[in-house]
Amino acid sequence: MVNSVADMTLSKPQPKGAMLKRLKKFRLHLACVAVIGLLLAGFLLWPKSPTDLGVGNRLVTSGVLASWRSGDLIVLVRHEERCDRSSNPCFGPADGLTVNGTEQATKLGKAFNTLGMERTDVLSSPTTRTAQTSQFMFGKTELSPGPLAICGDAMGEEILSHKLAGRNLMLVTHSACMSDFQQALGYPRAAAAQYGSALFVKVLPNGKLQALGTMNIEEWTAALKQL
């Protein structure tokens, strides 16, 4: 009886140097994957905000100026510095503005008057600080209907119900309400509005809303010089 013998070729053991190179290459690949994952996560979680209109000539290039003159805009403006959250001297009651806040509101009103207020209606949230902001901006205050500020997921529809065709609507409001509006417009992680910050939103022909950008109060002087 003849026994069959399998012909097996044994592979040579790999030198340690080659194994170390492979291990280093594997670790490098893992590190690259980890970095890409972190960058992707950072991109997804980074606070994305509407365009900063204070850069360059964006009041013009964004379409804000043309839409303002056509009366197609909704503008949300955050009230100025509130007394109960500041060490600065109060102008009046604690739920109102500081003296500094009234001065800043006056400057902000002058900036909007430079754009022209002939085709713009102004409503104020029914609180002391928003009413005072409107008063110092434009010398008058008209409160929005109802006892509460216009806020929440459906605030776009409510704001539109107060806007007249061919006329801009400005709402002097609160940072939380502006955040609600930005979330509804597709900016759920937008930076919170500063005192006196303005959010410009265009009403499109189909009735939908498009955020054109934001302007902080300290940016107005340079921006208006570009017009």
C-alpha positions in Angstrom: 0.0 0.0 0.0 1.4 3.3 -1.1 0.7 6.2 1.2 -0.1 9.5 -0.6 1.9 12.5 0.6 0.5 16.0 0.3 3.1 18.4 -1.1 2.9 21.4 1.2 5.1 24.5 0.8 5.6 26.4 4.0 5.8 30.1 3.7 8.7 31.9 5.0 8.2 33.7 8.3 8.1 37.5 7.8 10.9 39.6 9.2 10.0 41.8 12.2 10.7 45.0 10.2 8.0 44.2 7.7 5.4 43.5 10.4 6.2 46.8 12.1 5.8 48.7 8.9 2.4 47.0 8.3 1.3 47.8 11.9 2.4 51.5 11.5 0.5 51.7 8.2 -2.6 50.3 9.8 -2.4 52.7 12.7 -2.0 55.6 10.2 -5.1 54.5 8.4 -7.0 54.4 11.6 -5.8 57.9 12.6 -6.9 59.3 9.2 -10.3 57.7 9.6 -10.6 59.2 13.1 -9.5 62.7 11.9 -12.0 62.6 9.1 -14.7 61.5 11.5 -14.0 64.3 13.9 -13.9 66.9 11.0 -17.3 65.6 9.7 -18.8 65.7 13.2 -17.5 69.2 13.8 -18.9 70.3 10.4 -22.3 68.9 11.3 -22.4 70.3 14.8 -20.8 73.7 14.1 -23.2 76.6 14.7 -24.2 77.6 11.2 -25.7 81.1 11.0 -27.2 83.2 8.2 -24.8 85.4 6.1 -23.0 88.2 8.0 -24.2 91.3 6.1 -21.6 93.5 7.8 -18.8 92.1 5.5 -17.9 94.1 2.5 -20.9 95.3 0.4 -23.3 92.5 1.3 -26.2 94.8 2.0 -26.2 95.2 -1.8 -24.8 91.9 -3.1 -27.2 89.9 -0.8 -30.2 91.6 -2.3 -31.2 93.2 1.1 -31.1 96.8 -0.2 -33.2 96.0 -3.3 -35.7 94.0 -1.3 -35.9 96.7 1.4 -36.7 99.3 -1.2 -39.4 97.0 -2.7 -41.0 96.4 0.7 -40.4 92.6 0.5 -38.6 92.1 3.9 -39.3 91.0 7.4 -36.7 92.2 9.8 -36.4 91.0 13.4 -34.4 93.2 15.7 -33.3 92.2 19.2 -34.0 94.8 21.9 -31.0 96.7 23.3 -29.2 96.1 26.6 -31.6 95.1 29.3 -31.3 96.6 32.8 -31.8 93.5 34.9 -28.9 91.7 33.3 -26.4 94.6 33.4 -24.3 96.5 35.9 -24.8 99.7 33.8 -27.1 102.4 35.0 -30.8 101.8 34.3 -32.8 104.2 32.2 -36.0 103.4 34.1 -37.7 100.3 35.4 -35.6 97.1 35.9 -37.4 95.3 33.1 -36.4 98.0 30.7 -33.2 99.2 29.1 -30.0 100.6 30.5 -29.0 104.2 29.6 -26.4 102.7 27.3 -29.2 100.6 25.7 -31.2 103.7 24.9 -28.2 105.4 23.3 -27.5 102.3 21.2 -31.2 102.1 20.1 -31.0 105.7 18.9 -27.9 104.9 16.8 -29.7 101.8 15.4 -32.7 103.8 14.5 -30.5 106.3 12.6 -29.0 103.4 10.6 -32.4 102.2 9.5 -33.5 105.7 8.7 -30.5 105.9 6.4 -31.9 103.0 4.5 -35.3 104.7 4.5 -38.4 103.9 6.6 -41.0 105.1 4.2 -42.1 101.6 3.3 -41.7 99.9 6.7 -44.1 99.2 9.5 -42.7 98.5 13.0 -44.2 96.4 15.7 -42.8 95.8 19.2 -43.1 92.8 21.4 -45.2 93.7 24.5 -42.4 94.1 27.0 -40.8 97.2 28.5 -37.4 96.6 26.9 -38.7 96.0 23.4 -41.1 98.9 23.6 -38.3 101.2 24.8 -36.0 100.0 22.0 -38.6 100.9 19.4 -39.3 104.2 21.1 -35.7 105.3 21.0 -35.2 103.9 17.5 -38.1 105.7 15.8 -39.8 107.9 18.4 -42.9 105.7 18.6 -44.0 102.3 19.7 -46.8 100.1 18.3 -47.2 96.8 20.2 -47.9 93.5 18.4 -51.4 92.1 19.1 -51.8 89.8 22.1 -50.1 89.7 25.5 -47.2 87.5 24.4 -44.2 87.9 22.1 -44.5 86.3 18.6 -42.3 83.3 19.1 -42.4 79.5 18.4 -42.3 77.1 15.5 -45.2 78.8 13.6 -44.1 82.4 14.2 -43.4 82.8 10.4 -47.1 82.4 9.6 -48.1 84.9 12.4 -45.6 87.5 11.3 -46.8 87.2 7.7 -50.3 87.8 8.8 -49.2 91.3 9.9 -47.2 92.1 6.8 -48.7 94.3 4.1 -47.9 93.8 0.4 -45.2 96.2 -0.7 -44.2 97.1 2.8 -41.5 95.8 5.0 -42.4 94.6 8.5 -39.9 95.1 11.4 -40.5 93.3 14.7 -38.5 94.4 17.7 -38.3 91.2 19.7 -36.1 88.9 21.8 -33.1 86.6 21.1 -35.2 83.5 21.9 -37.8 84.4 19.3 -35.1 85.2 16.8 -33.6 81.7 17.4 -37.0 80.1 16.9 -37.3 82.0 13.6 -33.8 81.0 12.4 -34.5 77.4 13.3 -37.7 77.5 11.2 -35.6 79.0 8.3 -33.1 76.1 8.4 -30.5 77.4 10.9 -31.1 75.3 14.1 -27.6 75.9 15.4 -27.3 79.6 14.6 -25.5 81.9 17.0 -27.7 83.7 19.5 -28.6 87.3 18.4 -26.7 90.1 20.1 -28.3 93.2 21.5 -29.5 95.3 18.6 -28.8 92.6 16.0 -31.1 92.5 13.0 -32.2 89.4 11.0 -33.3 90.2 7.4 -35.7 87.7 5.8 -37.2 88.0 2.3 -40.7 87.1 1.4 -40.5 85.2 -1.9 -43.3 85.5 -4.6 -44.5 82.0 -3.6 -45.0 83.1 0.0 -42.0 81.2 1.4 -39.3 82.9 3.5 -35.6 83.2 2.8 -33.0 84.4 5.3 -30.7 86.9 3.6 -28.5 87.6 6.6 -27.8 89.3 9.9 -26.3 92.6 10.9 -24.8 93.4 14.3 -25.1 97.0 15.5 -21.4 97.7 15.4 -21.3 96.8 11.7 -23.7 99.4 10.4 -21.4 102.4 10.1 -19.0 100.6 7.8 -21.8 98.8 5.9 -23.6 102.1 5.1 -20.5 103.6 3.8 -20.5 101.0 1.0 -23.9 102.1 -0.3 
